[in-house]
């Protein structure tokens, strides 16, 4: 396994398959700036900046090193916090944190700095301004227990305004700009792309043929994509994995394209990739994706992993249910079969996925994507949190009447579910028929028996589900219903709370 660590080419074939990047930096390299806070991808203290060549360009994204296998970073440029000032000056993210007093105990600070540095470099390449929403998105996976977020957000907003502080004589240039213009670094990464990435216990096939060979050669191996859930087995339950087969680079599983009749989403497409793709085309989908986990998790977590994990609180299965998506399943021998999402889940953590199958892709009808749809996620925090209630709605309107209705819920039961009786009560009704809406809500109350747990009571979940259906109906009828995003919040609301009632 070869990769660039800061400014050093590393060649190491001694690591276990599940040895995390966090452990590698601290235990093998003595780079203590990267911290372990939660070991589950929730706090962001372990954030790393990782560069990869994409279409010949060097781009950087953040990830949680505590749940990232080190071997998954083969062929990439791993940047730890110690390297940010190697170009001879404090990085703008570091200087802004100093100027805005964005650190107290400092334990979480390296993660915040790298998240802000990733935002800074991204906006510098795109020549886009840094606004509050972008800063909050960048640090959505970083938790601070003592400083508070106001000075950290101020630091993010002022990164392009702070004068550079020299720590030694050097040319004024940011580290990523230096890397992108450095022929040696780019040449090294290009060469690493041609080197075999497979080790004895961590395989990274590039296509289905290589994947089939890996599966045949290692029948007991465990499949991994982003690993944002799987690696918790290692960090939280201390499970040791032997051989891992990483499907995140399999080109056939990375398709994200619009065909003649359907949108195809490959199983190894990440949340961030789908988020970028959907922003100009499907803004409602994009808005939901921005509420899932954190930026670090979305940069690695995959759509196929979210569905195959079969968690009852996953946010994408209700969306797929609303669009009647078909799932393409691929057997190890190369044969395929299609299963509708409505038939995929058999019970808690149980699916139709056979032991010799993987999810290859999802297909969503373009006709249904063009119909009215909304996605509502209710959680205690705006980001990096699990849903108490998730509702995905689709209404097909024909001559002023609802000809097709989908009401799909997550976080309510052992599997994602639909409100079938409520759907039937609304189907055929005029879109502005409030009596029909009330009948549908009554039907929903009679058919749903939500669970109670630490996130919400059954009564709260049921009341919220009914209110969210009413909210979707109001939006269908043109009512401008305020949805509180939690990102583009005014300073006056943060300082006084006086506007809170207008966003309830």
Phi, psi and omega in degrees: 000127179237142177198166175263126174248109186057253180245023184235134174278123183250137174230107187219117179244026185255358190275143168298158184298328186257016179288119189282158177298325178298312179297321182298312182298315186281314187274324184265329185246352178069024179266095190271359178295330178280123188254155170254118178253304187242338183059028179220010178078022184255332191257336176082001180295339183261013187303136173239157172253124185235127181257145177215153176277122177233112183055040177083355180254144179270114180238151185238144175217162181263155175207167177268111184290341183289338180236022178248118175299134182302323184291342177289348182262014177302137179081009184240172178253112182263122182246117175265168186297333181296339187267350186299326183260014182292341180281003174106005181208158171295137174296148179308327178293319178294314182296321179294322177295323177294311185295327184263007179057050185272014181220141172240275180291332175087355183296319182273349190300316180303321179294316177299316182299315181291324176296316178291324178296320177298319177296316181301311183294323179296316182287330177294321179292322183269354182057038178259148177289156177263115179249176185299319181298319179294319179296314181296324177295317183297323183258014184296340179255016180244122181255140177235133184257351184226326184284323190087160190269343183303308180293332179289319176295319177299322178298317179298320181288337184259006184303324182275358184252338185285135174292146181289143175250119180286134171254351173192165180291123178193163178294141179284103177199143180286159187294322182290323176298319178299316180295317184293335180263356184270108183300326181297315181294313181296321179296320178297315180295321178297320179293321180296333178294332181271348180280146175300133180264349184287139170245185182293337186230003178222110185252138181232077179295149181260345180211176184293328178295315177293324178296315179299319179296318179296318180294321179291321183283336183227072186297339180263006183290155177257135178278142177220142174243262175285330178074011185292340174253316183302319184291346174294333175300327180278314187277334183255325183250002174059036176277131177265127176266146176271273180258133176245137174249114185270115183263007187290343180255002181292114191299324181290341178265003182254005182298134175216095189207156177259121177263199181293324186232349187213154169268124179257127179240113179294150185296333182265008173292133180277163176304315182296322178295316178292325178299312179295320181295320187278342187305311181277343187257316185227077186299329179292320175295318179299319180296321177294315182300326180291345179266354183273122174052225182228173179300319180299317180291318182294335178289341181241324183298144185245158181293317179297321179295321179299321182281315183293333180297336174060035176282137180291346180253011176294145187268339182276326179304318176299321176300314180294324176297320182297329181260009180053045185294146172260141180252126176269118179257138184241123177278160180297337179274001177099349178283158184229161170209153181252138178228132176287145182302331180293337181256359189285320184269128183255342182170186181301119179060022179238134180224176176282356183294118180281165183295338180254027181232155169228159172282128180264316184194172176234143177237125180243127182299131177295325178299318181286327175295335180279348180278166180299129177211150178215151178228126182237126177242127178248122179211164183289326174248156181288327181225165178052044181216161182265144182292137164278319176216136174231130178233129172245126186239138169223129176240127171257123185251128178229113180053045175081004180239154178277107182270340179208134184226135173229127177232101185246134187240146168237158179077012184252331188211190183290339177222164169300141185225162173248150174270081189294318180292320178295320177300314181296323181294330181272332184297130180092350180276154172296147186297335181257018181278096183290330177296320177297322177298314180297324177295321179294319179295318176299320179296320180296319179296331181279337186256338183264136173231079185297158177277159171248135176206195185294341183272328182190154175278164178299319180297316179299315182298317182292315178299317181295318179300317180295318180293326179291325175296318177297320179299315179298319180296318178298317179295322177301325182269015171090004178286133179276093182269125182289129173245120184279114184277329181086351182259301184277062183265137181289153178298327182293325178294318181294323185275330185239331183074006186291336182270358188303324184296335181282349181248009184294000000 
